[in-house]
Amino acid sequence: MILAFYFLAVGFFFMVRAIILSSRKQHKQRFANPYIDAHREKMRDDKLYNDYLEFCKLHGELPMDKKGFRDLRSREEDLEMKIKNAIK
């Protein structure tokens, strides 16, 4: 009897835990802000590129051009133009 109650309690615990974890994941996905994500990715890209520049300085090599930087800047400029056109 006690063993059956133990298995029932453990099963209930894991079921509640799974429901709570899945609701947290859905909550994060619902309130995800793409602008914040893009900004964080840009900041991460800038940091990685600066680390790469330091690496090249230490080894006396010429760094490659930063492709990600140009892509993000062009997207920002396109969005600014859309905003300016929408305001007019």
N, C-alpha and C positions, 0 to 999 in steps of 0.2 A: 504494500500500500504506500509506504513512504517512498519507495523507489519510483513508483508510477507518478506520484506527486512531484518528485524531483525532476523527472524527465518532462513533465508538463510545464513546470516552472521555467526550466532552461529553454524549452521550445518557445514559450511565450516571450521570454527575454530577448531571444534572437529575432523573433518576429517584430517586436516593437522596435528594436535597434535598427533593423533593416528599413522599416517604415520611416523612422526619423532621419536616417542617413539619406534616403531617396528624396525626402521632402526638402532637406537642406540643399541638395544638388539642384533640384528644380527651382528653389528660391534664388540661388545664385545665377542660374541661367536666365531667369525672368528679369532680373534687375541688372544684367550685364550692360555696360555702357560701351558702345563701340568706339567712341571718341577717347575715352580713358584708356581703353586697350591699345588703340593706335598710338596714343601719346607715350604709354609705357614701352611699347615696342620701339618707338623712335628713340627714346632715352636709352634703352638697352643697346640699340644699334650704335648710337653715338659712343657709348662707353666701350663697346667692343672694338670699334674703329680706333678710338684713342689708345686702347691697349695694343692694338696692332701697330699703330704708329710708333709707340715706345719700343716695341719689339724690333721694328725695322731700324730705329735709331741705334739700338744696342748692337745690332749685327751689321750695320753699315749698308743696308740694302735700301733700294727705292721702293716705297709703298705703292700698291695698286690703287687705282681710283675707287672711290667709294660709290658703288652702284646703288645700294639701298638708300643712301642719303639723297641722291638725285631723284629716285622714285618717290620718296615721301615728300620732298619739296615740291615736285611737280603736282602731286595729288593735293597738297595744301594750297598751291596757287590756283588749281582748278576749282577747288571748293570756295576759295575767296572770291573768284570771279563769279561763280554761281550765286553767292550771297549778295555781292554787289549788284548783279543783274536783277535779282529778286527784289532788292530794296528799291530799285529805280522805278 
